[in-house]
Amino acid sequence: MAYFSLLVVFCYTLFSRPTPNPQPQKLKLVWADEFNYKGQPNPKKWVEEEGYIRNKEEQYYTKGRLENARVENGNLVIEARQDSLLVKGKKVPVTSASLTTQGTGEWQYGRIEVRAKIPSARGTWPAIWMLGKNIKQVGWPACGEIDMMENVGFDPDTVHFNVHTQAYNHTKNTNKGRKVGLTKPYADFHLYAVDWTEDKIDFLLDNKVVFTFKNEGTGSSTWPFNRPFYLILNLAIGGAWGGQRGVDLQALPQKYYIDYVRVYQ
């Protein structure tokens, strides 16, 4: 999910035959949430964003509200819904949740895995993505962005894998990525992952490499991925990309299920 507004033009290639990726060797599990509990997401692992955050989206992200983010039946559930929440005396018509590991889990290199089932309706925009820990110091896109998975409801059978850097980003129409056809990704769980080293980032769908971004050796403008990043799980509604063909509010509520998050190094 690009940190700022997305352009209409995308320079991706549709993949039909992903290449197998060997199981990482000599990596140990260093961080995980299996969501084998009930109630609020573990506050020692997850920070909930609050407010209208980015991309001119329609939802208000809430904090500490089970209607929008909860753990039940072995899954993290992020729910976008029509609402009547009052915030500073004003009614908020659409709410959802965005959970990050900023300050609780930040990693440099390794394998990050998220098993998830995404929602699908016109206007939905679920994502699994990462931002550089130094975003407050250098801003976006200099901090770097790793989009492990994005989907927009107006194109439901496609998932997107991207990176954004100072040199390669959508504001310059130079961002690097691929889109992959996936039949009904909202009907079942799929495994989204990255294998990240100092030389490259492999993006994986169900343990098969679908896109590789390589370190060109030309400095931080093309490779800011030599520092810690944190993870974000969110369900946006509308916005610069998700809302390009309108939003079907009558299709709400929509639920985004995450079975587990695992980090290996």
C-alpha positions as CSV (number, residue, x, y, z in Angstrom):
1,M,0.0,0.0,0.0
2,A,1.8,3.1,-1.2
3,Y,2.1,5.6,1.6
4,F,0.6,8.4,-0.5
5,S,-1.9,8.5,-3.4
6,L,-1.5,5.9,-6.1
7,L,-1.5,6.7,-9.8
8,V,-3.8,4.9,-12.3
9,V,-0.9,3.7,-14.4
10,F,0.8,0.5,-13.3
11,C,3.9,-1.2,-14.9
12,Y,3.4,-4.8,-13.9
13,T,3.5,-8.1,-15.7
14,L,0.9,-10.8,-15.2
15,F,2.3,-14.1,-13.9
16,S,0.7,-17.4,-14.7
17,R,3.5,-19.8,-13.6
18,P,5.3,-18.8,-10.4
19,T,8.6,-20.4,-9.9
20,P,9.1,-22.7,-6.8
21,N,11.1,-21.3,-3.9
22,P,13.2,-23.6,-1.8
23,Q,12.5,-23.6,1.9
24,P,14.9,-21.2,3.7
25,Q,17.8,-22.9,5.4
26,K,19.2,-22.2,8.8
27,L,16.5,-19.7,9.7
28,K,14.9,-19.6,13.2
29,L,11.5,-18.3,14.2
30,V,12.2,-15.0,16.0
31,W,8.7,-13.4,16.2
32,A,5.2,-14.7,15.6
33,D,1.5,-14.3,16.5
34,E,-0.6,-17.4,15.9
35,F,-3.7,-15.7,17.2
36,N,-4.5,-18.6,19.5
37,Y,-6.4,-16.4,22.0
38,K,-9.5,-14.2,22.1
39,G,-10.2,-10.5,22.4
40,Q,-8.0,-7.6,21.6
41,P,-4.9,-8.1,19.5
42,N,-1.9,-8.6,21.7
43,P,-0.7,-5.0,22.6
44,K,2.8,-6.3,23.2
45,K,2.9,-7.1,19.5
46,W,0.5,-4.8,17.7
47,V,0.0,-1.1,17.6
48,E,-3.4,0.1,16.3
49,E,-3.4,3.2,14.2
50,E,-6.1,5.7,14.8
51,G,-7.8,8.3,12.5
52,Y,-7.8,9.1,8.8
53,I,-4.2,8.1,8.1
54,R,-3.4,8.1,4.4
55,N,-4.5,7.9,0.7
56,K,-7.7,9.9,1.1
57,E,-9.5,6.7,2.2
58,E,-13.0,6.7,3.5
59,Q,-12.6,4.6,6.7
60,Y,-11.6,5.9,10.1
61,Y,-9.2,3.6,11.8
62,T,-10.2,2.8,15.4
63,K,-8.1,1.8,18.3
64,G,-9.1,-0.7,21.0
65,R,-12.4,-1.4,19.4
66,L,-13.5,-5.1,19.0
67,E,-15.9,-4.2,16.3
68,N,-13.0,-3.4,14.0
69,A,-10.1,-5.6,15.3
70,R,-10.3,-8.7,17.3
71,V,-9.0,-12.2,17.7
72,E,-11.5,-15.1,17.5
73,N,-11.5,-18.7,16.3
74,G,-7.8,-18.7,15.8
75,N,-7.7,-15.7,13.5
76,L,-7.1,-12.0,13.7
77,V,-10.2,-10.4,12.2
78,I,-10.1,-6.9,10.7
79,E,-13.6,-5.7,10.0
80,A,-14.6,-2.7,7.9
81,R,-18.2,-1.6,8.6
82,Q,-20.7,1.2,8.3
83,D,-20.8,3.0,11.6
84,S,-22.2,5.8,13.7
85,L,-19.1,6.3,15.8
86,L,-18.8,9.8,17.2
87,V,-15.3,11.3,17.1
88,K,-14.9,14.8,18.5
89,G,-18.6,15.3,18.1
90,K,-18.7,14.2,14.4
91,K,-20.2,11.0,13.1
92,V,-17.8,8.6,11.4
93,P,-19.7,6.7,8.7
94,V,-17.1,4.0,8.0
95,T,-14.6,2.3,10.4
96,S,-11.9,-0.3,10.1
97,A,-8.5,-1.1,11.6
98,S,-4.8,-0.9,10.8
99,L,-2.3,-2.8,12.9
100,T,1.4,-2.3,12.9
101,T,4.5,-3.6,14.6
102,Q,6.1,-0.2,14.8
103,G,8.1,-0.2,18.0
104,T,7.2,-3.8,18.8
105,G,8.7,-5.8,16.0
106,E,11.2,-4.4,13.4
107,W,13.4,-6.6,11.3
108,Q,16.3,-6.4,8.8
109,Y,16.4,-9.4,6.5
110,G,14.8,-12.8,6.9
111,R,11.5,-14.4,5.9
112,I,8.2,-12.8,6.8
113,E,5.1,-14.9,6.3
114,V,1.4,-13.9,6.6
115,R,-1.4,-16.4,6.0
116,A,-4.5,-14.5,5.2
117,K,-8.0,-14.6,3.5
118,I,-8.9,-11.2,2.1
119,P,-12.3,-9.6,1.7
120,S,-13.8,-8.6,-1.7
121,A,-16.2,-5.8,-2.5
122,R,-16.1,-2.7,-4.6
123,G,-13.9,-0.3,-2.7
124,T,-12.0,-2.8,-0.4
125,W,-8.3,-2.4,-0.3
126,P,-6.6,-5.0,2.0
127,A,-2.8,-5.0,2.3
128,I,0.2,-6.6,4.0
129,W,3.1,-4.2,3.8
130,M,6.2,-2.9,5.5
131,L,7.8,0.5,6.0
132,G,11.3,1.5,7.0
133,K,11.8,2.2,10.7
134,N,13.3,5.5,9.9
135,I,10.2,7.0,8.2
136,K,9.9,9.8,10.7
137,Q,13.5,10.9,10.0
138,V,13.6,10.6,6.2
139,G,9.9,10.4,5.1
140,W,8.4,8.4,2.3
141,P,9.5,7.0,-0.1
142,A,13.1,7.4,1.1
143,C,12.3,5.0,4.0
144,G,11.4,2.3,1.5
145,E,8.2,0.2,1.3
146,I,7.7,-3.5,0.7
147,D,4.2,-4.5,-0.4
148,M,3.8,-8.2,0.4
149,M,0.2,-8.2,-0.9
150,E,-2.4,-5.7,-2.1
151,N,-5.8,-6.3,-3.6
152,V,-8.4,-3.9,-4.8
153,G,-12.1,-4.9,-4.8
154,F,-12.7,-3.7,-8.4
155,D,-10.1,-6.2,-9.6
156,P,-10.8,-9.1,-7.1
157,D,-8.9,-11.9,-8.8
158,T,-5.5,-10.1,-8.9
159,V,-3.0,-9.6,-6.1
160,H,-0.1,-7.1,-6.3
161,F,3.5,-7.3,-5.1
162,N,5.5,-4.0,-5.1
163,V,8.4,-2.0,-3.8
164,H,8.7,1.7,-3.5
165,T,12.0,3.6,-3.1
166,Q,13.2,7.2,-3.7
167,A,14.1,6.2,-7.3
168,Y,11.3,3.7,-7.9
169,N,7.8,4.9,-6.8
170,H,4.4,5.5,-8.2
171,T,4.7,9.3,-8.0
172,K,7.3,9.0,-10.7
173,N,5.6,6.1,-12.4
174,T,8.7,4.1,-11.8
175,N,7.7,1.7,-9.0
176,K,8.7,-1.9,-9.4
177,G,6.3,-4.8,-9.0
178,R,4.2,-7.5,-10.5
179,K,0.5,-8.4,-10.4
180,V,-0.6,-12.0,-10.3
181,G,-3.8,-13.6,-11.3
182,L,-5.3,-15.6,-8.4
183,T,-8.8,-17.0,-8.7
184,K,-11.0,-16.0,-5.8
185,P,-8.3,-15.1,-3.3
186,Y,-11.2,-14.1,-1.0
187,A,-12.5,-17.6,-1.0
188,D,-9.7,-19.3,0.9
189,F,-6.5,-18.6,2.8
190,H,-3.2,-18.0,1.0
191,L,0.4,-17.6,2.2
192,Y,2.0,-14.3,1.4
193,A,5.7,-14.0,2.2
194,V,9.0,-12.3,1.4
195,D,12.5,-13.7,1.5
196,W,14.7,-10.7,2.1
197,T,18.5,-10.6,2.0
198,E,21.1,-7.9,1.4
199,D,21.1,-8.8,-2.3
200,K,17.4,-9.2,-3.2
201,I,13.8,-9.5,-2.0
202,D,11.8,-12.5,-3.3
203,F,8.0,-12.1,-3.1
204,L,6.2,-15.4,-2.6
205,L,2.6,-16.6,-3.1
206,D,1.9,-20.0,-1.6
207,N,5.6,-20.7,-1.4
208,K,6.3,-19.9,-5.0
209,V,8.4,-16.9,-6.1
210,V,6.3,-14.4,-8.2
211,F,8.6,-11.4,-8.2
212,T,12.2,-10.6,-7.3
213,F,13.6,-7.2,-6.7
214,K,17.4,-7.1,-6.8
215,N,19.9,-4.7,-5.1
216,E,21.5,-2.8,-8.0
217,G,24.3,-1.6,-5.8
218,T,23.6,2.0,-6.6
219,G,22.8,3.3,-3.0
220,S,19.8,4.0,-0.8
221,S,17.8,5.7,-3.5
222,T,17.2,2.3,-5.2
223,W,17.9,0.1,-2.2
224,P,16.8,1.4,1.2
225,F,16.3,-2.1,2.4
226,N,19.4,-2.4,4.5
227,R,17.7,-1.3,7.7
228,P,14.9,-2.5,9.9
229,F,11.3,-2.4,8.7
230,Y,8.0,-2.9,10.5
231,L,4.9,-4.7,9.3
232,I,1.4,-3.3,8.7
233,L,-1.9,-5.2,8.3
234,N,-4.9,-3.0,7.3
235,L,-8.2,-3.0,5.5
236,A,-8.8,0.3,3.7
237,I,-12.1,1.4,2.1
238,G,-11.9,3.6,-1.0
239,G,-9.0,5.9,-1.4
240,A,-6.8,6.9,-4.3
241,W,-6.5,3.3,-5.6
242,G,-9.2,1.3,-3.8
243,G,-11.9,3.8,-4.6
244,Q,-11.1,4.4,-8.3
245,R,-14.3,2.7,-9.3
246,G,-16.4,3.8,-6.4
247,V,-17.3,2.2,-3.1
248,D,-20.2,-0.1,-2.4
249,L,-21.1,0.8,1.2
250,Q,-24.0,-1.7,1.1
251,A,-21.5,-4.5,0.8
252,L,-20.2,-3.7,4.3
253,P,-19.3,-5.2,6.7
254,Q,-16.3,-6.9,5.1
255,K,-13.9,-9.1,7.1
256,Y,-10.1,-9.7,6.6
257,Y,-8.8,-12.8,8.3
258,I,-5.2,-13.4,9.3
259,D,-4.4,-16.9,10.4
260,Y,-0.8,-16.2,11.5
261,V,2.3,-13.9,11.2
262,R,5.7,-15.5,11.4
263,V,9.2,-14.0,11.1
264,Y,12.3,-16.1,10.6
265,Q,15.9,-14.9,10.7
